[in-house]
Each structure stands twice: as C-alpha cells, then as structure tokens.
Amino acid sequence: MYIIKKISVILLLAIGLYAPVYSQDYILLETKTDHNSPIESLVLAPDGMTMISGHHDGYLVCWDMKTHKIISETHPHGGQINSIIFDRSGKKLITSSDDSKVCVIEYPSMKVLKTYPVPTNSNSFACITSEGVLYFGGSNTNRTYDAETFMYAQPYGALYRINTKMGDKAEIAYNDERPMESGSNITDGNMDYSGKYIIYTKNRFLSFYDIANKRLEYRMELPNSLNNFTSTKDALYVWGDAHLMKLTSNGSRYSLVKTVLAGTRPSYIGFSKLVLSNNEKMLVTGDDGNNVNIWTTDLERKQVLTGHTDAVRNFLFWNNDSILVTGGYDGKLLFWGFEQPPKDTTPVIVDVIFTENNIPVKIKDRDVELQSTITVNQPEFDIEVWDQSMADGDSISLNINGEWILQEYEVIKEKLRLHVKINPNASNNYLILYAHNLGKFSPNTAAVQVLIGEKKYRLQLSSSLSKSGALNFSYVPE
C-alpha cells in the first residue's frame, strides 16, 4: 500500500524540464592557463572525454573535458606542434612539428612509439592512411642551391610520404615547384572526406593528390594565399588571407561558390584554422585580431567571441556542440557554452509517494533510486553539498522524509552547509536529490558530505529527469 504525502512547498521549475532548450549564443564559462604556452593545435580523443592540445614548447597536454583539468603532459617534440591527428584505429596519434620530426604516439598511454626524421624542418601537417603510408609536408629552409642548374637540390615545400611498413625513408610524393622559383611552403594538408585524396594548400593552390594512383589528380587556384581548410562530404571550407571561402563538389571536382571577408582588414594577410561543429551546422574561425567567429555553413557570421589577448588558432566542439573550446597564442584555453534559458515561474505542487516503511518510491513522476546507505548515531547533524567536478548549471532540490530542506539551488564548487533532522523512530530516512535540469553534462550530480562529530562521510548523488537518486540515513543510537 502506498501513502501519498502532499507537499505544500511550491517548486519553481525551469523551462525545458523535460527537453532543455538552449539559445545558440555562446558565453564564456572558464579560462585555463595551466600550461601557459602558445597553443597551435587541439584534437578530441576517440573516448570523447579527453582533449589533447599541442603547444609551441613541444608539449602535448591531455585534458579531462568534464573537469577541465590536466591529466598528463608529454614532450615528444623540440618545436611547436603544428598538427595532431588520430589514425583510423583511434589507438595512435600522429604529430608534426617544427623540429624536423613526425611522431607516432600510442593512446592513451601517450608513449612515443616511433619518431621519423624528415627532410622538412617545419611540418605543417601529417596524416596516415589505413595502409600505413604517412604523408606530410611543410617547408625546408635548409635546402641547397645549385648555381649551375639554377635549381635547388631539394624543394622548399613538397608533399612527402613514408611507407611505415617498409621502413622510415621519406620520399617525395609530389614536387610542384618550378625551376628558379623561390618556392612556397605547404600550409595545411589532410585526407579528404572519402579518403581518396591527400588535399594540401600551397600558395594560392588547393591540390588533390590521388593516393591509390600516386599522382596529382588536379589542382585549382583560388583568389588568396591559402592557410587552412576543412572538408565534408560535399564541401570544402578554406581560409586564405583573411577571407573565408566555400567550395562545393559536383562529384568529381570542386568549384568556388562563395567568398567573404572573415577578418577585419581586407589587405591584411591574416591566418586562421577553421573547424566545423559536429552537426556540421556551424563553422568557427579566428581572424586577424584576437577574436573567435561563429559562422553558418553559408558563411553568415552569427557571433563574435572576445576574451583572448593574442591570435586564436584552434577550436574544438564537444558535448553535442554545447561546449566550444578555443586555444590561442596567449597560452589560454577558453571554454564557452550556451546561455541558459530564463526560468519560468509557473508553480507546481510536487507529491512524494512512500511505502509503509517510510521508503519513498516516487517523487512527482519519477522513480526514487536508493544509491547509498549510511549509519548515523545522532538524530541531528550537518551535511555539505557541492559540485566536485565542474559547476555546469545543475539545479537541484533536496527532500528528506517529505520535507524540502533545499529548493531550486544551483550547485557550485563552494560547499553549502545544511542542518538535517531525521526521525529517530523511523528505520529509514531518505534524502532525495530532485533534478530540475541536467546542466551542461548529464546526469545532474552533487557531492554530499555528512558531518557527524569528527567523522566525515563523502558520497555522491546523481539524478536524471526520469529518476531521482536517494541517500538513506539508518539511525542506530550509541
């Protein structure tokens, strides 16, 4: 038999209790300067919970995406790390740097498995095919000039490859320099969406190298000197001299369909990386200032984010695009998130359903789940409540034995102390955590510390929008 206790306390529930809706404007959540060296590259690990940043001092830094804390640091390079990419297995990452090395690193141990010495002393990119062929490119400032032939012994910038299954010898895959040309460096490169081509940028040219046939399939000239690009199944987005360009494919070749000024000064030779959101509905770039720009895929600017004090080169979307991480030459990582919607003031009466043994089984329309039991020898004591990871907007209420001791509280890192009274004549005294939202990270969690005399008991409660977690105080007098 169930007993329904009507609770006369009115809870003000947030809009979107069952389906939270966020505006599409990012606001600054947190700034991290733990590894204060200019940041050149960011990548999300296949586990979805670890971000890896590459720095100018040659360090790779692994970050916990939920706590924003450093997990580990490793130092595989002696120069700035220009690119980080995982292979298709997700167990190895490939890094390129300005120290004439390309490294293969095991994940998650971050152990360097292989270091390849390469002829380019500044490597803009490196990637590896499923067959184990490593492609890379950048610039070679140490090349020698032959005065008799009016040519250089080695190209300034060429596409190279290494068959890692056959050894570690680098060979030129394609050299597109002309005689007596001073040359230009490769600024970016990667496999295209299909995996058929290595696409790389050099000067004003976007080049498509056919991997299977080992030849340059074609290249196209664009209006501006190119710096970085990103590809999708049907489109290429390219940054060139402060301009953002969109190219679409007809199935065989690409054509330029739109160009916009993405910086602030048309004559300025700015540079930026560009990254698509996971749902491919947003594009993010830097500019020739210290700003972050959010674009639609039709190249309409939606929002400008300010907060960095130097050029911003790196971007990463996380948690269904609700979190954006930006890394700059100021050594800062900025975490951005969506603004929370305003709260509704519509009153709702909440019922708690108990069994005869004072055990709650439902609160409103949610089941109550017992997550921990603790024995106490006093009928009155204090508890502390806080967010032990990252404060992400979790809003909670606490109920004990049918009474609300905390209402609509946004859990933060600082501990909130509450005085609790239990019923010494009851065998069960349930403290229920009722979640009003899921914050930015599901589920809604709170750390609870019980203080009895000199003893401290630390526990964690979690609740969703369909189930409420509970802690039972079992009273046993001394």
Number of C-alpha atoms within 10 A of each C-alpha: 6 14 14 15 15 12 13 12 14 13 17 16 18 19 18 15 13 13 10 14 13 15 11 13 16 20 16 17 15 13 16 14 11 13 17 15 19 22 30 23 26 25 20 20 19 15 9 11 14 20 22 22 24 29 29 22 16 21 21 25 21 24 19 15 21 15 13 19 14 16 14 14 15 14 15 21 24 15 20 23 29 25 24 23 23 21 15 12 9 14 15 22 24 22 28 29 29 21 18 20 21 28 21 23 20 17 15 16 11 20 13 17 11 14 16 18 15 22 23 29 20 26 30 25 25 26 25 23 16 10 9 14 15 22 25 29 31 32 24 22 15 12 16 13 14 11 8 6 10 11 17 18 11 18 27 23 25 26 24 20 22 21 17 16 10 9 9 16 12 18 15 16 18 15 14 13 16 10 11 11 12 11 19 17 22 26 23 25 28 21 21 18 15 9 14 15 21 21 22 29 26 24 17 17 17 20 20 22 22 16 18 9 10 11 13 18 12 11 16 13 14 16 13 18 22 28 26 23 25 21 20 13 11 12 19 19 23 25 29 25 24 26 25 24 23 21 17 18 14 9 8 5 12 16 14 18 12 13 18 14 16 26 23 13 15 13 9 12 16 22 25 28 21 22 21 23 19 14 9 12 12 20 23 26 25 28 25 20 17 19 21 25 19 23 19 15 17 14 19 13 16 14 15 15 17 13 14 21 14 17 22 30 24 26 26 22 22 17 15 10 17 19 20 22 20 26 28 26 21 17 22 23 26 19 21 20 22 19 16 19 13 10 11 11 11 11 11 13 12 15 17 21 20 20 13 9 11 17 20 27 17 19 22 14 14 17 16 25 19 18 15 14 15 12 11 19 14 15 16 13 16 14 18 17 22 20 22 17 15 18 21 21 18 24 22 22 18 18 18 22 20 22 15 17 14 14 17 17 15 17 25 19 15 12 16 14 15 13 11 14 14 20 15 16 9 14 15 20 25 24 24 29 27 29 27 26 26 22 19 20 17 15 16 27 27 25 18 21 19 20 17 15 9 5 8 11 11 12 16 18 23 20 25 19 19 13 18 24 24 26 22 20 22 20 20 12 10 6
